[in-house]
Amino acid sequence: MKDEVQLFAGAGIVPGSVATHEWQELDKKMSTLLSLISDNPSLGVAS
């Protein structure tokens, strides 16, 4: 059995939302969560 951790984050899409900005926000949220459990929190999803 593999050790596994699942992390989830979401965004509220509203009128006027910009897809690129939403991805950047999710990347920041996930990087914060990953920084708590990893030495390499960068996802490289949003730039």
PDB file of all heavy atoms in Angstrom:
ATOM      1  N   MET A   1       0.843  -1.190   0.000  1.00  0.00           N
ATOM      2  CA  MET A   1       0.000   0.000   0.000  1.00  0.00           C
ATOM      3  C   MET A   1       0.883   1.246   0.000  1.00  0.00           C
ATOM      4  O   MET A   1       1.774   1.392   0.816  1.00  0.00           O
ATOM      5  CB  MET A   1      -0.906  -0.030   1.224  1.00  0.00           C
ATOM      6  CG  MET A   1      -1.839   1.109   1.310  1.00  0.00           C
ATOM      7  SD  MET A   1      -2.917   0.872   2.747  1.00  0.00           S
ATOM      8  CE  MET A   1      -3.919   2.263   2.594  1.00  0.00           C
ATOM      9  N   LYS A   2       0.627   2.182  -0.907  1.00  0.00           N
ATOM     10  CA  LYS A   2       1.385   3.425  -1.002  1.00  0.00           C
ATOM     11  C   LYS A   2       0.845   4.451  -0.019  1.00  0.00           C
ATOM     12  O   LYS A   2      -0.349   4.531   0.223  1.00  0.00           O
ATOM     13  CB  LYS A   2       1.260   4.015  -2.401  1.00  0.00           C
ATOM     14  CG  LYS A   2       2.026   3.299  -3.465  1.00  0.00           C
ATOM     15  CD  LYS A   2       1.766   3.959  -4.794  1.00  0.00           C
ATOM     16  CE  LYS A   2       3.032   4.552  -5.316  1.00  0.00           C
ATOM     17  NZ  LYS A   2       2.850   5.174  -6.626  1.00  0.00           N
ATOM     18  N   ASP A   3       1.790   5.231   0.524  1.00  0.00           N
ATOM     19  CA  ASP A   3       1.364   6.382   1.314  1.00  0.00           C
ATOM     20  C   ASP A   3       0.851   7.431   0.347  1.00  0.00           C
ATOM     21  O   ASP A   3       1.449   7.680  -0.693  1.00  0.00           O
ATOM     22  CB  ASP A   3       2.522   6.943   2.121  1.00  0.00           C
ATOM     23  CG  ASP A   3       2.968   6.000   3.228  1.00  0.00           C
ATOM     24  OD1 ASP A   3       2.130   5.219   3.698  1.00  0.00           O
ATOM     25  OD2 ASP A   3       4.139   6.059   3.615  1.00  0.00           O
ATOM     26  N   GLU A   4      -0.255   8.039   0.655  1.00  0.00           N
ATOM     27  CA  GLU A   4      -0.865   8.987  -0.274  1.00  0.00           C
ATOM     28  C   GLU A   4      -1.505  10.130   0.486  1.00  0.00           C
ATOM     29  O   GLU A   4      -2.098   9.932   1.536  1.00  0.00           O
ATOM     30  CB  GLU A   4      -1.933   8.276  -1.101  1.00  0.00           C
ATOM     31  CG  GLU A   4      -2.560   9.113  -2.171  1.00  0.00           C
ATOM     32  CD  GLU A   4      -3.533   8.313  -3.027  1.00  0.00           C
ATOM     33  OE1 GLU A   4      -3.113   7.320  -3.627  1.00  0.00           O
ATOM     34  OE2 GLU A   4      -4.712   8.695  -3.050  1.00  0.00           O
ATOM     35  N   VAL A   5      -1.370  11.318  -0.067  1.00  0.00           N
ATOM     36  CA  VAL A   5      -2.029  12.503   0.464  1.00  0.00           C
ATOM     37  C   VAL A   5      -2.743  13.169  -0.700  1.00  0.00           C
ATOM     38  O   VAL A   5      -2.184  13.313  -1.782  1.00  0.00           O
ATOM     39  CB  VAL A   5      -1.026  13.499   1.078  1.00  0.00           C
ATOM     40  CG1 VAL A   5      -1.705  14.783   1.469  1.00  0.00           C
ATOM     41  CG2 VAL A   5      -0.310  12.884   2.259  1.00  0.00           C
ATOM     42  N   GLN A   6      -3.979  13.556  -0.492  1.00  0.00           N
ATOM     43  CA  GLN A   6      -4.722  14.278  -1.515  1.00  0.00           C
ATOM     44  C   GLN A   6      -5.008  15.680  -1.003  1.00  0.00           C
ATOM     45  O   GLN A   6      -5.509  15.855   0.105  1.00  0.00           O
ATOM     46  CB  GLN A   6      -6.037  13.565  -1.838  1.00  0.00           C
ATOM     47  CG  GLN A   6      -5.838  12.218  -2.477  1.00  0.00           C
ATOM     48  CD  GLN A   6      -7.160  11.551  -2.846  1.00  0.00           C
ATOM     49  OE1 GLN A   6      -8.231  12.115  -2.670  1.00  0.00           O
ATOM     50  NE2 GLN A   6      -7.060  10.353  -3.357  1.00  0.00           N
ATOM     51  N   LEU A   7      -4.647  16.664  -1.813  1.00  0.00           N
ATOM     52  CA  LEU A   7      -4.895  18.060  -1.474  1.00  0.00           C
ATOM     53  C   LEU A   7      -5.901  18.630  -2.452  1.00  0.00           C
ATOM     54  O   LEU A   7      -5.851  18.324  -3.641  1.00  0.00           O
ATOM     55  CB  LEU A   7      -3.597  18.866  -1.561  1.00  0.00           C
ATOM     56  CG  LEU A   7      -2.447  18.407  -0.675  1.00  0.00           C
ATOM     57  CD1 LEU A   7      -1.196  19.223  -0.969  1.00  0.00           C
ATOM     58  CD2 LEU A   7      -2.825  18.514   0.792  1.00  0.00           C
ATOM     59  N   PHE A   8      -6.792  19.450  -1.961  1.00  0.00           N
ATOM     60  CA  PHE A   8      -7.812  20.058  -2.803  1.00  0.00           C
ATOM     61  C   PHE A   8      -7.878  21.553  -2.528  1.00  0.00           C
ATOM     62  O   PHE A   8      -7.718  21.982  -1.397  1.00  0.00           O
ATOM     63  CB  PHE A   8      -9.193  19.447  -2.518  1.00  0.00           C
ATOM     64  CG  PHE A   8      -9.276  17.977  -2.789  1.00  0.00           C
ATOM     65  CD1 PHE A   8      -8.982  17.056  -1.805  1.00  0.00           C
ATOM     66  CD2 PHE A   8      -9.648  17.515  -4.042  1.00  0.00           C
ATOM     67  CE1 PHE A   8      -9.064  15.698  -2.054  1.00  0.00           C
ATOM     68  CE2 PHE A   8      -9.727  16.153  -4.309  1.00  0.00           C
ATOM     69  CZ  PHE A   8      -9.432  15.251  -3.312  1.00  0.00           C
ATOM     70  N   ALA A   9      -8.124  22.315  -3.565  1.00  0.00           N
ATOM     71  CA  ALA A   9      -8.350  23.752  -3.445  1.00  0.00           C
ATOM     72  C   ALA A   9      -9.333  24.138  -4.539  1.00  0.00           C
ATOM     73  O   ALA A   9      -9.404  23.481  -5.572  1.00  0.00           O
ATOM     74  CB  ALA A   9      -7.050  24.537  -3.587  1.00  0.00           C
ATOM     75  N   GLY A  10     -10.062  25.178  -4.312  1.00  0.00           N
ATOM     76  CA  GLY A  10     -11.039  25.597  -5.302  1.00  0.00           C
ATOM     77  C   GLY A  10     -11.034  27.105  -5.471  1.00  0.00           C
ATOM     78  O   GLY A  10     -10.326  27.832  -4.787  1.00  0.00           O
ATOM     79  N   ALA A  11     -11.839  27.534  -6.408  1.00  0.00           N
ATOM     80  CA  ALA A  11     -11.959  28.968  -6.683  1.00  0.00           C
ATOM     81  C   ALA A  11     -13.420  29.291  -6.959  1.00  0.00           C
ATOM     82  O   ALA A  11     -14.166  28.443  -7.437  1.00  0.00           O
ATOM     83  CB  ALA A  11     -11.105  29.355  -7.891  1.00  0.00           C
ATOM     84  N   GLY A  12     -13.794  30.501  -6.648  1.00  0.00           N
ATOM     85  CA  GLY A  12     -15.142  30.951  -6.947  1.00  0.00           C
ATOM     86  C   GLY A  12     -15.145  31.689  -8.275  1.00  0.00           C
ATOM     87  O   GLY A  12     -14.560  32.759  -8.384  1.00  0.00           O
ATOM     88  N   ILE A  13     -15.760  31.092  -9.269  1.00  0.00           N
ATOM     89  CA  ILE A  13     -15.846  31.734 -10.579  1.00  0.00           C
ATOM     90  C   ILE A  13     -17.094  32.614 -10.591  1.00  0.00           C
ATOM     91  O   ILE A  13     -18.197  32.141 -10.357  1.00  0.00           O
ATOM     92  CB  ILE A  13     -15.928  30.685 -11.714  1.00  0.00           C
ATOM     93  CG1 ILE A  13     -14.763  29.693 -11.618  1.00  0.00           C
ATOM     94  CG2 ILE A  13     -15.981  31.357 -13.066  1.00  0.00           C
ATOM     95  CD1 ILE A  13     -13.393  30.305 -11.747  1.00  0.00           C
ATOM     96  N   VAL A  14     -16.869  33.890 -10.819  1.00  0.00           N
ATOM     97  CA  VAL A  14     -17.955  34.873 -10.824  1.00  0.00           C
ATOM     98  C   VAL A  14     -17.869  35.688 -12.111  1.00  0.00           C
ATOM     99  O   VAL A  14     -16.853  35.657 -12.809  1.00  0.00           O
ATOM    100  CB  VAL A  14     -17.873  35.803  -9.591  1.00  0.00           C
ATOM    101  CG1 VAL A  14     -18.034  35.019  -8.292  1.00  0.00           C
ATOM    102  CG2 VAL A  14     -16.561  36.567  -9.582  1.00  0.00           C
ATOM    103  N   PRO A  15     -18.935  36.428 -12.439  1.00  0.00           N
ATOM    104  CA  PRO A  15     -18.838  37.306 -13.610  1.00  0.00           C
ATOM    105  C   PRO A  15     -17.614  38.224 -13.476  1.00  0.00           C
ATOM    106  O   PRO A  15     -17.372  38.790 -12.414  1.00  0.00           O
ATOM    107  CB  PRO A  15     -20.134  38.115 -13.579  1.00  0.00           C
ATOM    108  CG  PRO A  15     -21.098  37.235 -12.839  1.00  0.00           C
ATOM    109  CD  PRO A  15     -20.261  36.528 -11.799  1.00  0.00           C
ATOM    110  N   GLY A  16     -16.847  38.314 -14.514  1.00  0.00           N
ATOM    111  CA  GLY A  16     -15.645  39.129 -14.478  1.00  0.00           C
ATOM    112  C   GLY A  16     -14.389  38.367 -14.107  1.00  0.00           C
ATOM    113  O   GLY A  16     -13.293  38.923 -14.141  1.00  0.00           O
ATOM    114  N   SER A  17     -14.523  37.086 -13.719  1.00  0.00           N
ATOM    115  CA  SER A  17     -13.349  36.280 -13.403  1.00  0.00           C
ATOM    116  C   SER A  17     -12.471  36.135 -14.645  1.00  0.00           C
ATOM    117  O   SER A  17     -12.973  36.010 -15.761  1.00  0.00           O
ATOM    118  CB  SER A  17     -13.752  34.880 -12.930  1.00  0.00           C
ATOM    119  OG  SER A  17     -14.371  34.930 -11.675  1.00  0.00           O
ATOM    120  N   VAL A  18     -11.172  36.122 -14.427  1.00  0.00           N
ATOM    121  CA  VAL A  18     -10.206  35.927 -15.503  1.00  0.00           C
ATOM    122  C   VAL A  18      -9.555  34.570 -15.272  1.00  0.00           C
ATOM    123  O   VAL A  18      -8.966  34.335 -14.205  1.00  0.00           O
ATOM    124  CB  VAL A  18      -9.142  37.049 -15.513  1.00  0.00           C
ATOM    125  CG1 VAL A  18      -8.093  36.799 -16.584  1.00  0.00           C
ATOM    126  CG2 VAL A  18      -9.809  38.402 -15.693  1.00  0.00           C
ATOM    127  N   ALA A  19      -9.684  33.683 -16.247  1.00  0.00           N
ATOM    128  CA  ALA A  19      -9.213  32.304 -16.086  1.00  0.00           C
ATOM    129  C   ALA A  19      -7.751  32.236 -15.628  1.00  0.00           C
ATOM    130  O   ALA A  19      -7.413  31.481 -14.709  1.00  0.00           O
ATOM    131  CB  ALA A  19      -9.401  31.522 -17.377  1.00  0.00           C
ATOM    132  N   THR A  20      -6.893  33.027 -16.230  1.00  0.00           N
ATOM    133  CA  THR A  20      -5.472  33.009 -15.856  1.00  0.00           C
ATOM    134  C   THR A  20      -5.284  33.388 -14.392  1.00  0.00           C
ATOM    135  O   THR A  20      -4.500  32.768 -13.674  1.00  0.00           O
ATOM    136  CB  THR A  20      -4.667  33.974 -16.753  1.00  0.00           C
ATOM    137  OG1 THR A  20      -4.867  33.608 -18.112  1.00  0.00           O
ATOM    138  CG2 THR A  20      -3.190  33.926 -16.425  1.00  0.00           C
ATOM    139  N   HIS A  21      -6.029  34.381 -13.935  1.00  0.00           N
ATOM    140  CA  HIS A  21      -5.920  34.812 -12.537  1.00  0.00           C
ATOM    141  C   HIS A  21      -6.427  33.728 -11.591  1.00  0.00           C
ATOM    142  O   HIS A  21      -5.879  33.544 -10.505  1.00  0.00           O
ATOM    143  CB  HIS A  21      -6.680  36.113 -12.318  1.00  0.00           C
ATOM    144  CG  HIS A  21      -6.130  37.262 -13.091  1.00  0.00           C
ATOM    145  ND1 HIS A  21      -6.840  38.418 -13.313  1.00  0.00           N
ATOM    146  CD2 HIS A  21      -4.946  37.443 -13.717  1.00  0.00           C
ATOM    147  CE1 HIS A  21      -6.118  39.256 -14.024  1.00  0.00           C
ATOM    148  NE2 HIS A  21      -4.956  38.678 -14.294  1.00  0.00           N
ATOM    149  N   GLU A  22      -7.477  33.033 -11.995  1.00  0.00           N
ATOM    150  CA  GLU A  22      -8.011  31.953 -11.155  1.00  0.00           C
ATOM    151  C   GLU A  22      -6.990  30.824 -11.021  1.00  0.00           C
ATOM    152  O   GLU A  22      -6.802  30.269  -9.944  1.00  0.00           O
ATOM    153  CB  GLU A  22      -9.324  31.426 -11.719  1.00  0.00           C
ATOM    154  CG  GLU A  22     -10.449  32.459 -11.729  1.00  0.00           C
ATOM    155  CD  GLU A  22     -10.814  32.992 -10.351  1.00  0.00           C
ATOM    156  OE1 GLU A  22     -10.676  32.265  -9.360  1.00  0.00           O
ATOM    157  OE2 GLU A  22     -11.228  34.162 -10.274  1.00  0.00           O
ATOM    158  N   TRP A  23      -6.313  30.470 -12.137  1.00  0.00           N
ATOM    159  CA  TRP A  23      -5.269  29.437 -12.084  1.00  0.00           C
ATOM    160  C   TRP A  23      -4.130  29.880 -11.184  1.00  0.00           C
ATOM    161  O   TRP A  23      -3.592  29.087 -10.397  1.00  0.00           O
ATOM    162  CB  TRP A  23      -4.740  29.113 -13.479  1.00  0.00           C
ATOM    163  CG  TRP A  23      -5.592  28.133 -14.213  1.00  0.00           C
ATOM    164  CD1 TRP A  23      -6.312  28.380 -15.340  1.00  0.00           C
ATOM    165  CD2 TRP A  23      -5.838  26.761 -13.880  1.00  0.00           C
ATOM    166  NE1 TRP A  23      -6.986  27.247 -15.721  1.00  0.00           N
ATOM    167  CE2 TRP A  23      -6.708  26.241 -14.853  1.00  0.00           C
ATOM    168  CE3 TRP A  23      -5.404  25.936 -12.848  1.00  0.00           C
ATOM    169  CZ2 TRP A  23      -7.161  24.928 -14.820  1.00  0.00           C
ATOM    170  CZ3 TRP A  23      -5.850  24.621 -12.823  1.00  0.00           C
ATOM    171  CH2 TRP A  23      -6.718  24.136 -13.792  1.00  0.00           C
ATOM    172  N   GLN A  24      -3.732  31.153 -11.259  1.00  0.00           N
ATOM    173  CA  GLN A  24      -2.659  31.664 -10.406  1.00  0.00           C
ATOM    174  C   GLN A  24      -3.055  31.584  -8.933  1.00  0.00           C
ATOM    175  O   GLN A  24      -2.240  31.230  -8.079  1.00  0.00           O
ATOM    176  CB  GLN A  24      -2.313  33.098 -10.797  1.00  0.00           C
ATOM    177  CG  GLN A  24      -1.617  33.205 -12.134  1.00  0.00           C
ATOM    178  CD  GLN A  24      -1.454  34.630 -12.619  1.00  0.00           C
ATOM    179  OE1 GLN A  24      -2.091  35.557 -12.111  1.00  0.00           O
ATOM    180  NE2 GLN A  24      -0.619  34.807 -13.630  1.00  0.00           N
ATOM    181  N   GLU A  25      -4.294  31.903  -8.638  1.00  0.00           N
ATOM    182  CA  GLU A  25      -4.784  31.828  -7.261  1.00  0.00           C
ATOM    183  C   GLU A  25      -4.762  30.386  -6.751  1.00  0.00           C
ATOM    184  O   GLU A  25      -4.342  30.118  -5.627  1.00  0.00           O
ATOM    185  CB  GLU A  25      -6.200  32.388  -7.184  1.00  0.00           C
ATOM    186  CG  GLU A  25      -6.777  32.393  -5.782  1.00  0.00           C
ATOM    187  CD  GLU A  25      -8.183  32.959  -5.707  1.00  0.00           C
ATOM    188  OE1 GLU A  25      -8.588  33.696  -6.626  1.00  0.00           O
ATOM    189  OE2 GLU A  25      -8.871  32.653  -4.713  1.00  0.00           O
ATOM    190  N   LEU A  26      -5.191  29.446  -7.594  1.00  0.00           N
ATOM    191  CA  LEU A  26      -5.159  28.039  -7.204  1.00  0.00           C
ATOM    192  C   LEU A  26      -3.725  27.562  -6.984  1.00  0.00           C
ATOM    193  O   LEU A  26      -3.443  26.803  -6.047  1.00  0.00           O
ATOM    194  CB  LEU A  26      -5.843  27.157  -8.259  1.00  0.00           C
ATOM    195  CG  LEU A  26      -7.356  27.200  -8.272  1.00  0.00           C
ATOM    196  CD1 LEU A  26      -7.899  26.469  -9.495  1.00  0.00           C
ATOM    197  CD2 LEU A  26      -7.924  26.599  -7.001  1.00  0.00           C
ATOM    198  N   ASP A  27      -2.813  27.997  -7.846  1.00  0.00           N
ATOM    199  CA  ASP A  27      -1.410  27.622  -7.702  1.00  0.00           C
ATOM    200  C   ASP A  27      -0.863  28.120  -6.368  1.00  0.00           C
ATOM    201  O   ASP A  27      -0.168  27.393  -5.661  1.00  0.00           O
ATOM    202  CB  ASP A  27      -0.606  28.184  -8.873  1.00  0.00           C
ATOM    203  CG  ASP A  27       0.800  27.617  -8.938  1.00  0.00           C
ATOM    204  OD1 ASP A  27       0.988  26.423  -8.635  1.00  0.00           O
ATOM    205  OD2 ASP A  27       1.716  28.376  -9.295  1.00  0.00           O
ATOM    206  N   LYS A  28      -1.200  29.346  -5.996  1.00  0.00           N
ATOM    207  CA  LYS A  28      -0.749  29.889  -4.714  1.00  0.00           C
ATOM    208  C   LYS A  28      -1.318  29.092  -3.545  1.00  0.00           C
ATOM    209  O   LYS A  28      -0.621  28.784  -2.578  1.00  0.00           O
ATOM    210  CB  LYS A  28      -1.150  31.359  -4.585  1.00  0.00           C
ATOM    211  CG  LYS A  28      -0.351  32.283  -5.447  1.00  0.00           C
ATOM    212  CD  LYS A  28      -0.838  33.720  -5.279  1.00  0.00           C
ATOM    213  CE  LYS A  28      -0.156  34.641  -6.273  1.00  0.00           C
ATOM    214  NZ  LYS A  28      -0.678  36.010  -6.187  1.00  0.00           N
ATOM    215  N   LYS A  29      -2.595  28.760  -3.631  1.00  0.00           N
ATOM    216  CA  LYS A  29      -3.229  27.979  -2.553  1.00  0.00           C
ATOM    217  C   LYS A  29      -2.566  26.619  -2.411  1.00  0.00           C
ATOM    218  O   LYS A  29      -2.246  26.180  -1.304  1.00  0.00           O
ATOM    219  CB  LYS A  29      -4.719  27.781  -2.837  1.00  0.00           C
ATOM    220  CG  LYS A  29      -5.554  29.021  -2.686  1.00  0.00           C
ATOM    221  CD  LYS A  29      -7.002  28.719  -3.024  1.00  0.00           C
ATOM    222  CE  LYS A  29      -7.867  29.954  -2.982  1.00  0.00           C
ATOM    223  NZ  LYS A  29      -9.253  29.657  -3.341  1.00  0.00           N
ATOM    224  N   MET A  30      -2.359  25.936  -3.541  1.00  0.00           N
ATOM    225  CA  MET A  30      -1.767  24.597  -3.483  1.00  0.00           C
ATOM    226  C   MET A  30      -0.312  24.666  -3.041  1.00  0.00           C
ATOM    227  O   MET A  30       0.154  23.805  -2.293  1.00  0.00           O
ATOM    228  CB  MET A  30      -1.886  23.898  -4.834  1.00  0.00           C
ATOM    229  CG  MET A  30      -3.315  23.541  -5.196  1.00  0.00           C
ATOM    230  SD  MET A  30      -4.172  22.523  -3.950  1.00  0.00           S
ATOM    231  CE  MET A  30      -3.224  21.021  -4.062  1.00  0.00           C
ATOM    232  N   SER A  31       0.417  25.693  -3.460  1.00  0.00           N
ATOM    233  CA  SER A  31       1.806  25.842  -3.037  1.00  0.00           C
ATOM    234  C   SER A  31       1.887  26.022  -1.526  1.00  0.00           C
ATOM    235  O   SER A  31       2.787  25.483  -0.884  1.00  0.00           O
ATOM    236  CB  SER A  31       2.463  27.027  -3.752  1.00  0.00           C
ATOM    237  OG  SER A  31       2.619  26.744  -5.118  1.00  0.00           O
ATOM    238  N   THR A  32       0.947  26.767  -0.971  1.00  0.00           N
ATOM    239  CA  THR A  32       0.912  26.945   0.482  1.00  0.00           C
ATOM    240  C   THR A  32       0.685  25.615   1.181  1.00  0.00           C
ATOM    241  O   THR A  32       1.383  25.266   2.134  1.00  0.00           O
ATOM    242  CB  THR A  32      -0.182  27.952   0.879  1.00  0.00           C
ATOM    243  OG1 THR A  32       0.108  29.205   0.275  1.00  0.00           O
ATOM    244  CG2 THR A  32      -0.252  28.119   2.382  1.00  0.00           C
ATOM    245  N   LEU A  33      -0.278  24.850   0.693  1.00  0.00           N
ATOM    246  CA  LEU A  33      -0.544  23.535   1.297  1.00  0.00           C
ATOM    247  C   LEU A  33       0.651  22.604   1.146  1.00  0.00           C
ATOM    248  O   LEU A  33       1.055  21.933   2.098  1.00  0.00           O
ATOM    249  CB  LEU A  33      -1.787  22.902   0.657  1.00  0.00           C
ATOM    250  CG  LEU A  33      -3.117  23.578   0.937  1.00  0.00           C
ATOM    251  CD1 LEU A  33      -4.214  22.970   0.071  1.00  0.00           C
ATOM    252  CD2 LEU A  33      -3.477  23.469   2.403  1.00  0.00           C
ATOM    253  N   LEU A  34       1.231  22.567  -0.050  1.00  0.00           N
ATOM    254  CA  LEU A  34       2.375  21.694  -0.294  1.00  0.00           C
ATOM    255  C   LEU A  34       3.590  22.083   0.543  1.00  0.00           C
ATOM    256  O   LEU A  34       4.371  21.222   0.941  1.00  0.00           O
ATOM    257  CB  LEU A  34       2.737  21.700  -1.778  1.00  0.00           C
ATOM    258  CG  LEU A  34       1.805  20.910  -2.680  1.00  0.00           C
ATOM    259  CD1 LEU A  34       2.136  21.172  -4.150  1.00  0.00           C
ATOM    260  CD2 LEU A  34       1.894  19.431  -2.393  1.00  0.00           C
ATOM    261  N   SER A  35       3.746  23.374   0.828  1.00  0.00           N
ATOM    262  CA  SER A  35       4.896  23.812   1.603  1.00  0.00           C
ATOM    263  C   SER A  35       4.872  23.236   3.020  1.00  0.00           C
ATOM    264  O   SER A  35       5.908  23.149   3.669  1.00  0.00           O
ATOM    265  CB  SER A  35       4.962  25.336   1.659  1.00  0.00           C
ATOM    266  OG  SER A  35       3.946  25.864   2.499  1.00  0.00           O
ATOM    267  N   LEU A  36       3.712  22.845   3.481  1.00  0.00           N
ATOM    268  CA  LEU A  36       3.586  22.266   4.815  1.00  0.00           C
ATOM    269  C   LEU A  36       4.063  20.824   4.867  1.00  0.00           C
ATOM    270  O   LEU A  36       4.402  20.321   5.931  1.00  0.00           O
ATOM    271  CB  LEU A  36       2.128  22.341   5.279  1.00  0.00           C
ATOM    272  CG  LEU A  36       1.537  23.738   5.383  1.00  0.00           C
ATOM    273  CD1 LEU A  36       0.043  23.654   5.683  1.00  0.00           C
ATOM    274  CD2 LEU A  36       2.259  24.555   6.439  1.00  0.00           C
ATOM    275  N   ILE A  37       4.089  20.152   3.708  1.00  0.00           N
ATOM    276  CA  ILE A  37       4.421  18.723   3.699  1.00  0.00           C
ATOM    277  C   ILE A  37       5.564  18.368   2.759  1.00  0.00           C
ATOM    278  O   ILE A  37       5.939  17.205   2.667  1.00  0.00           O
ATOM    279  CB  ILE A  37       3.189  17.864   3.331  1.00  0.00           C
ATOM    280  CG1 ILE A  37       2.689  18.213   1.933  1.00  0.00           C
ATOM    281  CG2 ILE A  37       2.088  18.026   4.376  1.00  0.00           C
ATOM    282  CD1 ILE A  37       1.617  17.277   1.412  1.00  0.00           C
ATOM    283  N   SER A  38       6.132  19.352   2.064  1.00  0.00           N
ATOM    284  CA  SER A  38       7.124  19.053   1.043  1.00  0.00           C
ATOM    285  C   SER A  38       8.252  20.073   1.049  1.00  0.00           C
ATOM    286  O   SER A  38       8.055  21.227   1.419  1.00  0.00           O
ATOM    287  CB  SER A  38       6.453  19.056  -0.341  1.00  0.00           C
ATOM    288  OG  SER A  38       7.406  18.925  -1.366  1.00  0.00           O
ATOM    289  N   ASP A  39       9.438  19.634   0.614  1.00  0.00           N
ATOM    290  CA  ASP A  39      10.550  20.552   0.444  1.00  0.00           C
ATOM    291  C   ASP A  39      10.491  21.261  -0.913  1.00  0.00           C
ATOM    292  O   ASP A  39      11.251  22.164  -1.176  1.00  0.00           O
ATOM    293  CB  ASP A  39      11.877  19.796   0.533  1.00  0.00           C
ATOM    294  CG  ASP A  39      12.120  19.266   1.933  1.00  0.00           C
ATOM    295  OD1 ASP A  39      11.611  19.861   2.905  1.00  0.00           O
ATOM    296  OD2 ASP A  39      12.831  18.255   2.059  1.00  0.00           O
ATOM    297  N   ASN A  40       9.585  20.814  -1.801  1.00  0.00           N
ATOM    298  CA  ASN A  40       9.484  21.369  -3.152  1.00  0.00           C
ATOM    299  C   ASN A  40       8.037  21.722  -3.450  1.00  0.00           C
ATOM    300  O   ASN A  40       7.358  20.986  -4.155  1.00  0.00           O
ATOM    301  CB  ASN A  40      10.017  20.354  -4.168  1.00  0.00           C
ATOM    302  CG  ASN A  40      10.079  20.927  -5.566  1.00  0.00           C
ATOM    303  OD1 ASN A  40       9.997  22.136  -5.741  1.00  0.00           O
ATOM    304  ND2 ASN A  40      10.208  20.071  -6.552  1.00  0.00           N
ATOM    305  N   PRO A  41       7.537  22.870  -2.930  1.00  0.00           N
ATOM    306  CA  PRO A  41       6.117  23.194  -3.067  1.00  0.00           C
ATOM    307  C   PRO A  41       5.691  23.721  -4.437  1.00  0.00           C
ATOM    308  O   PRO A  41       4.516  23.860  -4.693  1.00  0.00           O
ATOM    309  CB  PRO A  41       5.910  24.284  -2.014  1.00  0.00           C
ATOM    310  CG  PRO A  41       7.253  24.925  -1.892  1.00  0.00           C
ATOM    311  CD  PRO A  41       8.247  23.814  -2.110  1.00  0.00           C
ATOM    312  N   SER A  42       6.637  24.008  -5.343  1.00  0.00           N
ATOM    313  CA  SER A  42       6.272  24.603  -6.620  1.00  0.00           C
ATOM    314  C   SER A  42       5.538  23.606  -7.518  1.00  0.00           C
ATOM    315  O   SER A  42       6.007  22.493  -7.756  1.00  0.00           O
ATOM    316  CB  SER A  42       7.528  25.097  -7.345  1.00  0.00           C
ATOM    317  OG  SER A  42       7.170  25.615  -8.602  1.00  0.00           O
ATOM    318  N   LEU A  43       4.385  24.016  -8.019  1.00  0.00           N
ATOM    319  CA  LEU A  43       3.620  23.175  -8.949  1.00  0.00           C
ATOM    320  C   LEU A  43       3.952  23.506 -10.384  1.00  0.00           C
ATOM    321  O   LEU A  43       3.847  22.662 -11.252  1.00  0.00           O
ATOM    322  CB  LEU A  43       2.120  23.403  -8.725  1.00  0.00           C
ATOM    323  CG  LEU A  43       1.521  22.892  -7.440  1.00  0.00           C
ATOM    324  CD1 LEU A  43       0.066  23.281  -7.369  1.00  0.00           C
ATOM    325  CD2 LEU A  43       1.684  21.411  -7.317  1.00  0.00           C
ATOM    326  N   GLY A  44       4.290  24.754 -10.643  1.00  0.00           N
ATOM    327  CA  GLY A  44       4.552  25.172 -12.012  1.00  0.00           C
ATOM    328  C   GLY A  44       3.313  25.197 -12.878  1.00  0.00           C
ATOM    329  O   GLY A  44       3.399  25.161 -14.088  1.00  0.00           O
ATOM    330  N   VAL A  45       2.135  25.283 -12.272  1.00  0.00           N
ATOM    331  CA  VAL A  45       0.890  25.295 -13.024  1.00  0.00           C
ATOM    332  C   VAL A  45       0.636  26.670 -13.600  1.00  0.00           C
ATOM    333  O   VAL A  45       0.335  26.812 -14.780  1.00  0.00           O
ATOM    334  CB  VAL A  45      -0.293  24.855 -12.123  1.00  0.00           C
ATOM    335  CG1 VAL A  45      -1.605  25.003 -12.857  1.00  0.00           C
ATOM    336  CG2 VAL A  45      -0.084  23.422 -11.672  1.00  0.00           C
ATOM    337  N   ALA A  46       0.753  27.684 -12.784  1.00  0.00           N
ATOM    338  CA  ALA A  46       0.474  29.050 -13.239  1.00  0.00           C
ATOM    339  C   ALA A  46       1.771  29.836 -13.287  1.00  0.00           C
ATOM    340  O   ALA A  46       2.650  29.656 -12.453  1.00  0.00           O
ATOM    341  CB  ALA A  46      -0.510  29.725 -12.286  1.00  0.00           C
ATOM    342  N   SER A  47       1.870  30.703 -14.251  1.00  0.00           N
ATOM    343  CA  SER A  47       3.073  31.547 -14.315  1.00  0.00           C
ATOM    344  C   SER A  47       2.696  32.977 -14.603  1.00  0.00           C
ATOM    345  O   SER A  47       1.618  33.301 -14.947  1.00  0.00           O
ATOM    346  CB  SER A  47       4.024  31.028 -15.359  1.00  0.00           C
ATOM    347  OG  SER A  47       3.376  30.769 -16.576  1.00  0.00           O
TER     348      SER A  47
END
